[in-house]
Amino acid sequence: MARKSRSPARLVIALAVAALLAVFLVYTAVSGTTPALQPSNLDGHTGTVSLTGKVIGPLAGDSHSDKGLQFKLHNINGVSPTIPIVYHGSVPDLFKVGRDVNLTGHLEGTAFVANALTTKCPSKYTSTTE
C-alpha cells in the first residue's frame, strides 16, 4: 500500500502563523510599556509616563475644571525636587496631602499633566513593628 506524502505547504503555513504571532507578542510587550518614574528622575522624559510620589499641599482648583486640580509631588522616600501637578479626572476618596499616589500623564513645560490618579494603600494598613 502506497503512503500519501503530505504537502510541505501545511508546514509552511503553520510556521508563518506562529512567526506572525511571535512578532505580535514582542511588539505589544515592547510598545505597551509606560516608564515608571519619580519626580527626581522625570526631567527630560517625553510621552506618557507613570509618576509615583507623595502629595504636597496646598491643594488648589477642581479636577473637573479647565485649570484642573493643582498640587505638588516629591519622591516617596526622602526630600527631592518637587514637581507641580495638574490633574483632570475623578479624585479617589483616599486622596489627600501626605498620601502616596501614582499618576499617568505627560510633562508639559515644568508641570506634569495627569489624566489618571490612584492612591497607594494608607500607612494604617502596614505593620508598625519596630
Solvent accessible surface area in square Angstrom, and as a share of the most:
residue,aa,sasa,rsa
1,M,241,1.08
2,A,101,0.79
3,R,231,0.84
4,K,187,0.79
5,S,109,0.70
6,R,197,0.72
7,S,62,0.40
8,P,101,0.64
9,A,54,0.42
10,R,162,0.59
11,L,112,0.56
12,V,96,0.55
13,I,112,0.57
14,A,59,0.45
15,L,110,0.55
16,A,59,0.46
17,V,80,0.46
18,A,56,0.43
19,A,57,0.44
20,L,127,0.63
21,L,105,0.52
22,A,52,0.40
23,V,100,0.57
24,F,119,0.50
25,L,118,0.59
26,V,97,0.56
27,Y,141,0.54
28,T,58,0.34
29,A,65,0.51
30,V,110,0.64
31,S,66,0.42
32,G,60,0.58
33,T,98,0.57
34,T,64,0.37
35,P,62,0.39
36,A,84,0.65
37,L,19,0.09
38,Q,73,0.32
39,P,12,0.07
40,S,60,0.39
41,N,78,0.40
42,L,2,0.01
43,D,131,0.68
44,G,66,0.63
45,H,69,0.31
46,T,126,0.73
47,G,48,0.46
48,T,78,0.45
49,V,2,0.01
50,S,19,0.12
51,L,0,0.00
52,T,21,0.12
53,G,0,0.00
54,K,58,0.24
55,V,2,0.01
56,I,48,0.25
57,G,23,0.22
58,P,116,0.73
59,L,73,0.36
60,A,50,0.39
61,G,59,0.57
62,D,76,0.40
63,S,6,0.04
64,H,137,0.61
65,S,46,0.29
66,D,143,0.74
67,K,154,0.65
68,G,0,0.00
69,L,16,0.08
70,Q,65,0.29
71,F,7,0.03
72,K,93,0.39
73,L,0,0.00
74,H,32,0.14
75,N,20,0.10
76,I,43,0.22
77,N,135,0.69
78,G,50,0.48
79,V,146,0.84
80,S,18,0.12
81,P,92,0.58
82,T,68,0.39
83,I,22,0.11
84,P,50,0.31
85,I,1,0.01
86,V,32,0.18
87,Y,5,0.02
88,H,64,0.29
89,G,22,0.21
90,S,82,0.53
91,V,60,0.35
92,P,39,0.25
93,D,150,0.78
94,L,84,0.42
95,F,21,0.09
96,K,114,0.48
97,V,75,0.43
98,G,40,0.38
99,R,31,0.11
100,D,31,0.16
101,V,0,0.00
102,N,46,0.24
103,L,0,0.00
104,T,45,0.26
105,G,4,0.04
106,H,70,0.31
107,L,44,0.22
108,E,101,0.45
109,G,71,0.68
110,T,111,0.65
111,A,20,0.16
112,F,0,0.00
113,V,30,0.17
114,A,1,0.01
115,N,111,0.57
116,A,44,0.34
117,L,13,0.06
118,T,85,0.49
119,T,31,0.18
120,K,85,0.36
121,C,109,0.65
122,P,11,0.07
123,S,90,0.58
124,K,153,0.65
125,Y,146,0.55
126,T,82,0.48
127,S,95,0.62
128,T,119,0.69
129,T,124,0.72
130,E,207,0.93
